[in-house]
Amino acid sequence: MAATSAAVLGSPFLTGGKKSQALLASPVAARVGGSVAAKRFVVVAARLPKKSWIPAVKGGPGFLDPEWLDGSLPGDYGFDPLGLGKDPAFLKWYREAELIHGRWAMVAVVGIFVGQAWSGIPWFEAGADPGAIAPFSFGSLLGTQLLLMGWVESKRWADFFSPDSQSVEWATPWSRTAENFSNATGEQGYPGGKFFDPLGLAGTLQNGVYIPDTEKLDRLKLAEIKHARLAMVAMLIFYFEAGQGKTPLGALGL
């Protein structure tokens, strides 16, 4: 048994290098001046290496693994070459901006494909095309968007600096908006609750109260931010295509 334990502890896989093997192979207690001085071993768990946004390239920590990105954010792969997230307040704001833009991009990508496949009208001409369901001029579309989105964004801005300040009965008394729109997960940017998670993908309803499931929520956060980034890249490609008068379906030969 002792030989087996020594063999296991002496293996390079567990101990790392020769120094560590020599330290573990030494007696646990050594006699010094007729007395026994017990040696204390402190085992420190090594931090798992964080995934890098350039896996095959090694570089300075400021470029590949900046200290202000500690891996706590979903999808954190150390990408901040310009150091925009050094300030924690700015980092929080940039993450929320990335999340919101990514969600809009995912909706837009689906809408562009489905809209053109159904109507045959290019997405960048759909709003003003005479054959559209509701044709509007560019000025009307821009004004409507500024009015509606300005109101929504002002509410989000206020909630960012004062969380849950917008969970009030702003509509009708019977709509129970404060209960439906409250931050049920306790995390900003992820409201959850009965309204935003009706299928219970990241939580469960217990006696009418939404209880978030942390493990499920973490998995969904990572999946969402990955899809959001992919959708934003796709929208950037769509913009370049539109500048040449092309559409995503046209580029695919459909």
C-alpha positions as CSV (number, residue, x, y, z in Angstrom):
1,M,0.0,0.0,0.0
2,A,2.8,2.4,0.9
3,A,4.7,1.5,-2.3
4,T,1.5,2.2,-4.3
5,S,0.9,5.5,-2.6
6,A,4.5,6.6,-3.2
7,A,4.3,5.6,-6.8
8,V,1.1,7.6,-7.3
9,L,2.4,10.7,-5.5
10,G,5.7,10.4,-7.4
11,S,4.0,10.4,-10.8
12,P,4.9,13.4,-13.0
13,F,1.2,13.7,-13.9
14,L,0.2,14.6,-10.4
15,T,3.3,16.4,-9.1
16,G,4.4,18.3,-12.1
17,G,8.2,18.6,-11.9
18,K,11.3,17.1,-10.2
19,K,11.2,19.8,-7.4
20,S,7.6,18.9,-6.5
21,Q,8.4,15.1,-6.6
22,A,11.4,15.6,-4.3
23,L,9.3,17.6,-1.9
24,L,6.6,15.0,-1.7
25,A,9.0,12.1,-1.5
26,S,10.7,13.6,1.6
27,P,9.7,12.4,5.1
28,V,6.6,14.1,6.6
29,A,8.5,14.5,9.9
30,A,12.2,15.1,10.3
31,R,14.2,14.9,13.6
32,V,15.9,18.2,14.3
33,G,18.0,18.3,17.5
34,G,16.3,15.3,19.1
35,S,12.8,16.7,18.5
36,V,10.3,16.1,15.7
37,A,9.4,19.1,13.6
38,A,6.3,18.4,11.6
39,K,6.3,19.8,8.1
40,R,3.1,21.3,6.9
41,F,2.2,21.0,3.3
42,V,-0.2,23.5,1.8
43,V,-1.9,22.3,-1.4
44,V,-2.8,25.2,-3.7
45,A,-5.3,24.5,-6.4
46,A,-4.0,25.8,-9.7
47,R,-6.4,28.0,-11.6
48,L,-7.6,26.5,-14.9
49,P,-6.2,28.4,-17.9
50,K,-8.9,30.7,-19.3
51,K,-9.8,30.1,-22.9
52,S,-8.2,32.6,-25.3
53,W,-9.7,34.4,-28.3
54,I,-6.5,33.4,-30.2
55,P,-5.8,29.9,-28.9
56,A,-2.7,29.1,-30.9
57,V,-0.9,32.4,-30.1
58,K,1.0,33.2,-27.0
59,G,1.5,36.8,-25.9
60,G,1.6,39.2,-23.0
61,P,-1.2,39.0,-20.5
62,G,-2.5,42.5,-21.4
63,F,-3.2,41.3,-24.9
64,L,-4.5,37.8,-24.5
65,D,-5.6,37.7,-20.9
66,P,-6.1,41.2,-19.5
67,E,-6.4,41.3,-15.7
68,W,-9.7,43.2,-15.7
69,L,-11.3,40.2,-17.5
70,D,-11.5,37.5,-14.8
71,G,-13.7,35.1,-16.6
72,S,-16.8,35.9,-14.6
73,L,-18.7,37.3,-17.7
74,P,-20.4,34.8,-20.0
75,G,-18.3,34.2,-23.1
76,D,-15.2,35.9,-21.7
77,Y,-12.2,34.9,-23.8
78,G,-9.9,37.8,-22.9
79,F,-10.8,39.9,-26.0
80,D,-10.1,43.6,-25.1
81,P,-7.0,44.6,-27.1
82,L,-7.9,48.4,-26.7
83,G,-8.4,48.1,-23.0
84,L,-12.0,49.5,-23.1
85,G,-13.1,47.5,-20.1
86,K,-10.4,48.6,-17.6
87,D,-13.0,50.6,-15.7
88,P,-15.5,48.2,-14.1
89,A,-18.4,50.7,-14.7
90,F,-17.5,50.9,-18.4
91,L,-17.1,47.1,-18.6
92,K,-20.6,46.6,-17.2
93,W,-22.0,49.1,-19.7
94,Y,-20.2,47.6,-22.7
95,R,-21.4,44.1,-21.8
96,E,-25.0,45.3,-21.6
97,A,-24.6,47.2,-24.9
98,E,-23.1,44.0,-26.5
99,L,-26.1,42.0,-25.2
100,I,-28.7,44.4,-26.4
101,H,-27.1,44.8,-29.9
102,G,-26.7,41.1,-30.2
103,R,-30.3,40.4,-29.4
104,W,-31.5,42.9,-32.0
105,A,-29.1,41.4,-34.5
106,M,-30.5,37.9,-33.9
107,V,-34.0,39.2,-34.5
108,A,-32.9,41.1,-37.6
109,V,-31.1,38.2,-39.2
110,V,-34.2,36.0,-38.9
111,G,-36.4,38.8,-40.1
112,I,-34.3,39.5,-43.1
113,F,-34.3,35.9,-44.3
114,V,-38.0,35.2,-43.6
115,G,-39.2,38.6,-44.9
116,Q,-37.4,38.3,-48.2
117,A,-38.3,34.7,-48.7
118,W,-42.0,35.5,-48.1
119,S,-42.3,38.8,-50.0
120,G,-39.4,38.8,-52.4
121,I,-38.5,42.3,-51.5
122,P,-34.9,43.1,-50.4
123,W,-34.7,43.9,-46.7
124,F,-33.1,47.3,-47.3
125,E,-36.1,48.3,-49.6
126,A,-38.9,46.6,-47.7
127,G,-40.0,49.7,-45.7
128,A,-40.6,52.0,-48.7
129,D,-41.5,49.4,-51.4
130,P,-45.0,50.0,-52.9
131,G,-45.6,46.2,-52.6
132,A,-44.9,46.1,-48.9
133,I,-47.7,45.5,-46.4
134,A,-47.3,49.0,-44.9
135,P,-45.1,51.2,-47.1
136,F,-43.6,54.2,-45.4
137,S,-41.2,56.9,-46.5
138,F,-37.7,56.9,-45.1
139,G,-38.5,60.0,-43.0
140,S,-41.6,58.3,-41.5
141,L,-39.7,55.2,-40.6
142,L,-36.8,57.2,-39.1
143,G,-39.2,59.3,-37.0
144,T,-41.2,56.4,-35.8
145,Q,-38.0,54.5,-34.8
146,L,-36.6,57.5,-33.0
147,L,-39.8,58.0,-31.1
148,L,-40.5,54.4,-30.0
149,M,-36.9,53.3,-29.6
150,G,-36.0,56.5,-27.8
151,W,-38.6,55.9,-25.2
152,V,-37.6,52.2,-24.7
153,E,-33.9,53.1,-24.6
154,S,-34.5,55.9,-22.1
155,K,-36.3,53.4,-19.8
156,R,-33.4,50.9,-20.2
157,W,-30.9,53.7,-19.5
158,A,-32.7,54.7,-16.3
159,D,-32.9,51.0,-15.2
160,F,-29.2,50.5,-15.8
161,F,-28.2,53.3,-13.4
162,S,-31.1,52.6,-11.0
163,P,-32.0,48.8,-11.2
164,D,-35.7,48.0,-10.9
165,S,-36.6,51.6,-10.9
166,Q,-38.8,51.0,-14.0
167,S,-40.8,48.2,-12.5
168,V,-43.8,50.3,-11.7
169,E,-47.5,50.2,-12.6
170,W,-47.1,52.4,-15.7
171,A,-49.8,50.8,-17.8
172,T,-53.2,49.6,-16.5
173,P,-53.9,48.4,-13.0
174,W,-55.0,44.9,-14.1
175,S,-51.9,44.3,-16.2
176,R,-49.6,43.8,-13.1
177,T,-46.7,45.2,-15.1
178,A,-44.4,45.6,-12.1
179,E,-44.7,41.9,-11.3
180,N,-44.3,40.8,-14.9
181,F,-41.3,43.1,-15.7
182,S,-39.4,42.9,-12.4
183,N,-35.9,41.6,-12.5
184,A,-36.8,38.1,-11.4
185,T,-33.3,36.6,-11.9
186,G,-31.7,39.3,-9.8
187,E,-29.2,40.0,-12.6
188,Q,-29.3,43.0,-14.8
189,G,-29.9,42.3,-18.5
190,Y,-31.5,38.9,-17.7
191,P,-35.0,39.7,-16.4
192,G,-36.5,36.2,-16.7
193,G,-39.8,35.9,-14.8
194,K,-43.2,34.8,-16.0
195,F,-43.2,37.3,-18.8
196,F,-39.7,36.9,-20.2
197,D,-39.3,33.2,-19.5
198,P,-42.8,31.8,-20.0
199,L,-41.5,28.3,-21.0
200,G,-39.4,28.1,-17.8
201,L,-36.1,27.5,-19.7
202,A,-34.0,29.1,-16.9
203,G,-36.3,28.8,-13.9
204,T,-39.5,27.4,-12.5
205,L,-42.7,28.8,-11.0
206,Q,-43.4,27.8,-7.4
207,N,-46.6,29.0,-5.9
208,G,-46.7,31.8,-8.5
209,V,-43.2,32.9,-7.7
210,Y,-40.4,32.6,-10.4
211,I,-37.3,30.8,-9.0
212,P,-34.3,31.0,-11.4
213,D,-32.1,28.0,-12.0
214,T,-28.6,29.2,-11.8
215,E,-27.0,26.3,-13.7
216,K,-29.5,26.5,-16.6
217,L,-29.2,30.3,-16.7
218,D,-25.4,30.2,-17.0
219,R,-25.6,27.8,-19.9
220,L,-28.2,29.9,-21.7
221,K,-26.1,33.1,-21.1
222,L,-23.1,31.5,-22.8
223,A,-25.2,30.2,-25.7
224,E,-26.9,33.5,-26.1
225,I,-23.8,35.7,-26.2
226,K,-22.2,33.3,-28.8
227,H,-25.3,33.5,-31.0
228,A,-25.5,37.2,-30.5
229,R,-21.9,37.8,-31.6
230,L,-22.4,35.6,-34.7
231,A,-25.6,37.5,-35.6
232,M,-23.7,40.8,-35.3
233,V,-21.0,39.6,-37.6
234,A,-23.8,38.4,-40.0
235,M,-25.5,41.8,-40.0
236,L,-22.1,43.5,-40.8
237,I,-21.9,41.2,-43.8
238,F,-25.5,42.1,-44.8
239,Y,-24.6,45.8,-44.7
240,F,-21.7,45.3,-47.0
241,E,-23.8,43.2,-49.4
242,A,-26.6,45.9,-49.3
243,G,-24.0,48.5,-50.3
244,Q,-23.5,46.5,-53.5
245,G,-27.2,46.0,-54.0
246,K,-27.1,42.4,-53.0
247,T,-29.1,40.4,-50.5
248,P,-28.3,37.4,-48.3
249,L,-30.6,35.1,-50.2
250,G,-29.2,36.5,-53.5
251,A,-25.7,35.8,-52.4
252,L,-26.8,32.2,-51.6
253,G,-28.3,31.9,-55.1
254,L,-31.9,31.7,-53.7
